[in-house]
Amino acid sequence: MSSAAAPSGGASAGGAPSGEAPSAGGGESGSDRVARRDDAVRAAVEHGLLGPEAPIIALLDVPGIKASVAELRAAFDAVTAPGTPVLHAFAVKATPLVPVLRLLHEHGIGAEVASPGELALARAAGVPPTETVLDSPAKTIAELREALALGIAVNADNPQELDRIDGLVGDLPGGPNGGPAGSPHPRSPIGIRVNPQVGGGSIEALSTATATSKFGVALRDEGAREWIVQAYADRPWLTRLHAHTGSQGIPLSLMKRGIAETYALAEEINRRVGRQQIDTLDIGGGLPVNFGSDVTTPTYTQYARLLAEAVPGLFDGRYGLVTEFGRSLLAKHGTVVARVEYAKSAGGRPVAVTHAGVQIATRTVYAPGSWPLRIAAYDASGRPKAGPDVVQDIAGPACFAGDLLAEARALPLLEQGDYAAALDTGAYYFAHHYAYNSLARPGVYGFASVEGGNGNGGTDVRFAVVREPQGVEEIVAESGGARPTALTAL
């Protein structure tokens, strides 16, 4: 536990607003997050979590995460018919940390997994099979067998995978197809993933509904629609339909079109097979995140209302719903803070050399145009840095010239011993370590603030270890350290 007085304002973030009015359609204000972040950075410095001997940490804002979860659930509750089953399954790939998954689970969020490792993390967090969805374009027979035995929902990616499932469901223990006695259905809800082929967004690598996307059954390809309808007609136990159009860089209009196409296909299948066979639509996630300021936009409330207006039948109670949001739940609640080890100048431009670079911000370093990050400046005591903005580079520790968190960014001048904070990094950043130069994984800490909690009218900041900092002994062990002569004997 650590205590500190409340700060007067937010740290400068490269010209972007540090605090904003509450987001339209629900949720907390950006200024609330800024105040908690500033408290946490200062408290981390004061209590030795961050300093010369611990020059980089990652912080997770637990109240912020809880607020996002509450807004997500309320947004869809507001547009769905009473009694509609809705599972919000967090995309584990976004932040694959067991304490995060446990926190989400305890607040009503399940898990969407796409590998044996992610499934193991979800199970370690206590997420039950009934609240778990398995998605992957490359599921092995062993993965499918385990999921079906546990009763985990499975979305088949392609015809060959569906053939594998055909061969597995008949071998499951229990009733026919492994389901309850007297039921012809497997324990696992099973569906097919389709690609509505509605087009891509501004980041090609994250556009999952293009004409040639690797995901799902391409709906507009010749013969594909008829094959899908027949697949359901031949298998009464196929009861779900899944599509995932959105991700960062995808406009809401395109996400809406993808979901509308999927809903229309479900209606067609049910009509042609003569029964309500498809009872659940998995509409994926992918709500984009605003990395330009502290404002949360778009909000879950805006998105749910948009879908309800465009596809009202999706919410009238005939279909259960599954969502798979990831980045939008966690991104704005994570911060990487790194010490400025040296301040120098090159070509007349100041350069702050920090301990955060490609190892925690791989996408930003290699594709800065698609993944820019805001940087906030803190002084050596962990307080928001004051002073005029100066155009400068924020460099990382890796041994290549492009290891930059930000280039030509206007901030109060960072000096040796100050701290640079990379904002909005709660998803796909510090939880996805890239071991360039064998740089160690930073420690990850959750925090929560309580006004007046220190007994002196200040703010009490409590920290919890999510992941210990990696030591050099672990790096050696993971790099074959126990087998130094393994190759010399060949």
Rosetta blueprint (number, residue, H / E / L):
1 M L
2 S E
3 S E
4 A E
5 A L
6 A L
7 P L
8 S L
9 G L
10 G L
11 A L
12 S L
13 A E
14 G L
15 G L
16 A E
17 P L
18 S L
19 G L
20 E L
21 A L
22 P E
23 S L
24 A L
25 G L
26 G L
27 G L
28 E L
29 S E
30 G H
31 S H
32 D H
33 R H
34 V H
35 A H
36 R H
37 R H
38 D H
39 D H
40 A H
41 V H
42 R H
43 A H
44 A H
45 V H
46 E H
47 H L
48 G L
49 L L
50 L L
51 G E
52 P L
53 E L
54 A E
55 P L
56 I E
57 I E
58 A E
59 L E
60 L E
61 D E
62 V H
63 P H
64 G H
65 I H
66 K H
67 A H
68 S H
69 V H
70 A H
71 E H
72 L H
73 R H
74 A H
75 A H
76 F H
77 D H
78 A L
79 V L
80 T L
81 A L
82 P L
83 G L
84 T L
85 P L
86 V E
87 L E
88 H E
89 A E
90 F E
91 A E
92 V H
93 K H
94 A H
95 T L
96 P L
97 L L
98 V H
99 P H
100 V H
101 L H
102 R H
103 L H
104 L H
105 H H
106 E H
107 H L
108 G L
109 I L
110 G E
111 A E
112 E E
113 V E
114 A L
115 S L
116 P H
117 G H
118 E H
119 L H
120 A H
121 L H
122 A H
123 R H
124 A H
125 A L
126 G L
127 V L
128 P L
129 P H
130 T H
131 E H
132 T E
133 V E
134 L E
135 D L
136 S L
137 P L
138 A L
139 K L
140 T L
141 I H
142 A H
143 E H
144 L H
145 R H
146 E H
147 A H
148 L H
149 A H
150 L H
151 G L
152 I L
153 A E
154 V E
155 N E
156 A E
157 D L
158 N L
159 P H
160 Q H
161 E H
162 L H
163 D H
164 R H
165 I H
166 D H
167 G H
168 L H
169 V H
170 G L
171 D L
172 L L
173 P L
174 G L
175 G L
176 P H
177 N H
178 G H
179 G L
180 P L
181 A L
182 G L
183 S L
184 P L
185 H L
186 P L
187 R L
188 S L
189 P L
190 I E
191 G E
192 I E
193 R E
194 V E
195 N E
196 P L
197 Q L
198 V L
199 G L
200 G L
201 G L
202 S L
203 I L
204 E H
205 A H
206 L H
207 S L
208 T L
209 A L
210 T L
211 A L
212 T L
213 S L
214 K L
215 F L
216 G L
217 V E
218 A E
219 L L
220 R L
221 D L
222 E L
223 G L
224 A H
225 R H
226 E H
227 W H
228 I H
229 V H
230 Q H
231 A H
232 Y H
233 A H
234 D H
235 R L
236 P L
237 W L
238 L E
239 T E
240 R E
241 L E
242 H E
243 A L
244 H L
245 T L
246 G L
247 S L
248 Q L
249 G L
250 I L
251 P L
252 L H
253 S H
254 L H
255 M H
256 K H
257 R H
258 G H
259 I H
260 A H
261 E H
262 T H
263 Y H
264 A H
265 L H
266 A H
267 E H
268 E H
269 I H
270 N H
271 R H
272 R H
273 V H
274 G L
275 R L
276 Q L
277 Q L
278 I L
279 D L
280 T E
281 L E
282 D E
283 I L
284 G L
285 G L
286 G L
287 L L
288 P L
289 V L
290 N L
291 F L
292 G L
293 S L
294 D L
295 V L
296 T L
297 T L
298 P L
299 T L
300 Y H
301 T H
302 Q H
303 Y H
304 A H
305 R H
306 L H
307 L H
308 A H
309 E H
310 A H
311 V L
312 P H
313 G H
314 L H
315 F H
316 D L
317 G L
318 R L
319 Y L
320 G E
321 L E
322 V E
323 T E
324 E L
325 F L
326 G L
327 R H
328 S H
329 L H
330 L H
331 A H
332 K H
333 H H
334 G E
335 T E
336 V E
337 V E
338 A E
339 R E
340 V E
341 E E
342 Y E
343 A E
344 K E
345 S E
346 A E
347 G L
348 G L
349 R E
350 P E
351 V E
352 A E
353 V E
354 T E
355 H L
356 A L
357 G L
358 V L
359 Q L
360 I L
361 A L
362 T H
363 R H
364 T H
365 V H
366 Y H
367 A L
368 P L
369 G L
370 S L
371 W L
372 P L
373 L L
374 R L
375 I E
376 A E
377 A E
378 Y E
379 D L
380 A L
381 S L
382 G L
383 R L
384 P E
385 K L
386 A L
387 G L
388 P L
389 D E
390 V E
391 V E
392 Q E
393 D E
394 I E
395 A E
396 G L
397 P L
398 A L
399 C L
400 F L
401 A L
402 G L
403 D L
404 L E
405 L E
406 A E
407 E E
408 A E
409 R E
410 A E
411 L E
412 P E
413 L L
414 L L
415 E L
416 Q L
417 G L
418 D L
419 Y E
420 A E
421 A E
422 A E
423 L L
424 D L
425 T L
426 G L
427 A L
428 Y L
429 Y L
430 F L
431 A L
432 H L
433 H L
434 Y L
435 A L
436 Y H
437 N H
438 S H
439 L L
440 A L
441 R L
442 P L
443 G E
444 V E
445 Y E
446 G E
447 F E
448 A E
449 S E
450 V E
451 E E
452 G L
453 G L
454 N L
455 G L
456 N L
457 G L
458 G L
459 T E
460 D E
461 V E
462 R E
463 F E
464 A E
465 V E
466 V E
467 R E
468 E L
469 P L
470 Q L
471 G L
472 V H
473 E H
474 E H
475 I H
476 V H
477 A H
478 E H
479 S L
480 G L
481 G L
482 A L
483 R L
484 P L
485 T L
486 A L
487 L L
488 T L
489 A L
490 L L
